[in-house]
Amino acid sequence: MADAVEIETMKNYNIAFERIDPSISRYPYCIVWTPIPVLSWLFPFIGHMGICTSTGVIRDFAGPYFVSSSQSGQLYLSEWRIQPLVQKNPDELLKQKQSYHGTGAPQQFSSGLDNILETHLCQTGAKVKCEDNMAFGRPTKYWMLDVSKVYASGSNAWDTAVHNASEEYKQRMHNLCCDNCHSHVAMALNLMHYDNSTSWNMVNLCLLSLIHGKHVSCVGFLKTWLPFCILTIVIVAVTLSLNLR
């Protein structure tokens, strides 16, 4: 029985890896990272962090009492389709969940069918402005975690932990040094007992994401390191120039 569960878990993990899509910022079972202007230029190992659901939707502690979610009608869609896992007509689901504004896009989702919509609704030909972006732009690095290392009990433990951590941080003031985006991700990992640990914190996350993180593209690499390299070259050049006088 345990072997069957492990095989199914690894199957889902491989499917999630195949579904990573930087073009629409979908990173299932991943921690994502993007640079913070000025701060990351000086210290490229420091940036803004978020954690993704099993479907790849980004959740990041973006400011005081705010964790990113679909809001304010900022999800502009040309077409919605439902995956075969849900047999209901997508229009029937949307009628129960959405309010419309001028663009005809869903403006606000209440709690009842959130998981169904988030898990099984796919967008095609859409421009996504909220969940695809983090507080400081699209991710430049991602670190895919091993879902088989989630030790929390209960079905869908990963998404439950991400949801509960996000709900908790919607009640918190953002503090750059003590209680920030890294703390939000650490709480999610602690709640799911990732790697059988409840000792995740901003320090080990910062270090491990630097070691294990992969750049989403060449552009992501340049956004991460180019400003730091330019500043370093300028500082070295100015220092040498002053010393040679």
LUMTORTI-70584 format. One record per residue (C-alpha): residue in one letter; x negated, y, z negated. Coordinates in steps of 0.25 Angstrom, whole numbers, plus 5000, padded with zeros to 4 digits. Each point is the difference from the previous one (the first is absolute). Layout:
// LUMTORTI-70584
  r    px    py    pz
  A     X     Y     Z
...
This chain:
// LUMTORTI-70584
  r    px    py    pz
  M  5000  5000  5000
  A  4989  5010  4996
  D  4993  4996  5013
  A  5012  5004  5008
  V  5002  5013  4993
  E  4985  5003  5003
  I  5002  4997  5015
  E  5012  5008  5001
  T  4993  5012  4993
  M  4988  4999  5009
  K  5009  4999  5012
  N  5007  5013  4996
  Y  4987  5006  4997
  N  4995  4997  5014
  I  5013  5006  5006
  A  4998  5012  4992
  F  4986  5002  5006
  E  5005  4999  5014
  R  5010  5010  4997
  I  4990  5011  4996
  D  5002  5011  5010
  P  4992  5013  4998
  S  5008  5007  5011
  I  5013  5000  4991
  S  4992  5000  4987
  R  5005  4986  4996
  Y  4991  4992  4991
  P  5007  4989  4993
  Y  4993  4995  4986
  C  4990  5011  5001
  I  4994  5012  4992
  V  4998  5012  5010
  W  4991  5012  4998
  T  4999  5013  5007
  P  4990  5012  4997
  I  5004  5012  4992
  P  4995  5013  5007
  V  4988  5006  4994
  L  4999  4990  4988
  S  4997  4988  5009
  W  4991  5009  5009
  L  4991  5001  4987
  F  5003  4986  4994
  P  5004  4991  5011
  F  5003  4989  4991
  I  5011  5008  4993
  G  5013  5001  5008
  H  5015  4998  4999
  M  5005  4986  4998
  G  5013  4993  5003
  I  5006  4985  4999
  C  5009  4994  5011
  T  5012  4991  4999
  S  5000  4986  5006
  T  5006  5007  5012
  G  4988  5010  5001
  V  5008  5012  4995
  I  4991  5009  4993
  R  5003  5005  4985
  D  4990  5011  4995
  F  5001  5009  4988
  A  5000  5013  5008
  G  5003  5010  4989
  P  5007  5003  4987
  Y  5012  4991  4998
  F  4999  4996  5015
  V  4997  4986  5006
  S  5001  5000  5015
  S  5013  4994  5006
  S  5010  5003  5012
  Q  5005  5013  4997
  S  5006  5014  5005
  G  5004  4994  5013
  Q  4985  4999  5005
  L  5002  4986  5006
  Y  5003  5003  5015
  L  5005  4988  5007
  S  5004  4997  5015
  E  5004  4986  4997
  W  5002  4990  4988
  R  5000  4985  5001
  I  5002  4989  4990
  Q  4990  4989  4999
  P  5007  4986  5002
  L  4998  4997  4985
  V  5013  5009  4998
  Q  5012  4996  5008
  K  5008  5013  4997
  N  5002  5011  5011
  P  4989  5010  4996
  D  5011  5011  5003
  E  5008  4994  4988
  L  4989  5000  4991
  L  4996  5015  5004
  K  5015  5004  4998
  Q  4999  4995  4985
  K  4986  5007  4998
  Q  4998  5013  5007
  S  5005  5014  5001
  Y  4997  5007  5013
  H  4995  5014  5004
  G  4998  5007  5013
  T  4990  4989  5006
  G  5009  4989  4996
  A  4989  4993  4992
  P  5002  4994  4986
  Q  4998  5011  4990
  Q  5001  4993  4986
  F  5001  4985  4996
  S  5007  4996  4987
  S  4995  4988  4992
  G  5010  4989  5005
  L  4994  4995  5013
  D  4986  5007  4999
  N  4993  4987  5000
  I  5007  4994  5012
  L  4998  5013  5008
  E  4986  5001  4996
  T  4996  4986  5003
  H  5009  4997  5012
  L  5002  5013  5008
  C  4990  5002  5011
  Q  4998  5013  5007
  T  4997  5001  5015
  G  4997  5013  5007
  A  5000  5008  4987
  K  4992  5011  4994
  V  4998  4998  4986
  K  4996  5011  4991
  C  5001  4996  4985
  E  4997  4986  4997
  D  4989  4999  5011
  N  4993  5012  4994
  M  4993  5001  4987
  A  4999  5013  4992
  F  4988  5003  5008
  G  5003  4994  5013
  R  4999  4986  5007
  P  4991  4990  4993
  T  4986  4999  5005
  K  4996  4987  4992
  Y  5008  4988  4995
  W  4997  4988  4991
  M  5008  4988  5002
  L  5002  4992  4987
  D  5003  4985  4999
  V  5015  4998  4996
  S  4996  4986  4995
  K  4993  5008  4988
  V  5013  5005  4995
  Y  5003  4993  4987
  A  5012  5008  4996
  S  5013  4991  4999
  G  5012  5002  5008
  S  5004  5000  5014
  N  4994  5011  5009
  A  4990  5004  4988
  W  4992  5009  5009
  D  5011  5009  5005
  T  5006  5000  4986
  A  4987  5005  4993
  V  4998  5011  5011
  H  5015  5004  4998
  N  4999  5001  4985
  A  4987  5007  5000
  S  5006  5010  5010
  E  5012  5002  4991
  E  4991  5003  4988
  Y  4992  5010  5007
  K  5012  5008  5005
  Q  5001  5003  4985
  R  4985  5005  4998
  M  4993  5013  5002
  H  4988  4998  5010
  N  4986  5002  4993
  L  4988  5000  5010
  C  4991  4995  4989
  C  5008  4991  4991
  D  5013  4996  5007
  N  5000  5000  5015
  C  5002  4992  5012
  H  4990  4989  4996
  S  5007  4999  4987
  H  5013  4997  5008
  V  4993  4989  5008
  A  4994  4994  4987
  M  5013  4999  4993
  A  5006  4993  5012
  L  4988  4990  5000
  N  5001  4998  4985
  L  5015  4998  5000
  M  4998  4989  5011
  H  4988  4994  4992
  Y  4992  5001  5013
  D  4988  4991  4999
  N  5005  4996  4986
  S  4996  5013  4994
  T  5007  5012  4993
  S  4987  5008  5000
  W  5002  5007  5013
  N  4996  5015  4999
  M  4996  5012  5008
  V  4985  4997  4999
  N  5000  4986  5004
  L  5010  5003  5011
  C  4991  5011  5006
  L  4988  4991  5000
  L  5007  4988  5006
  S  5007  5008  5010
  L  4987  5006  5005
  I  4994  4986  5001
  H  5011  4992  5006
  G  5007  5011  5008
  K  5001  4999  5015
  H  5001  5012  5009
  V  5013  5000  5008
  S  4992  5005  5012
  C  4988  5008  5005
  V  5008  5013  4998
  G  5003  4995  4986
  F  4985  4998  4998
  L  4997  5014  5005
  K  5011  5006  4991
  T  4994  4993  4988
  W  4985  5003  5002
  L  4998  5011  5010
  P  5003  5012  4991
  F  4990  4994  4989
  C  4989  4998  5011
  I  5002  5014  5005
  L  4999  5006  4986
  T  4988  4991  4997
  I  4993  5005  5012
  V  5003  5014  4998
  I  4995  5000  4985
  V  4987  4992  5004
  A  4998  5010  5011
  V  5002  5012  4991
  T  4991  4994  4989
  L  4989  4997  5010
  S  5001  5014  5006
  L  4999  5007  4986
  N  4988  4991  4996
  L  4992  5003  5012
  R  5001  5015  4999
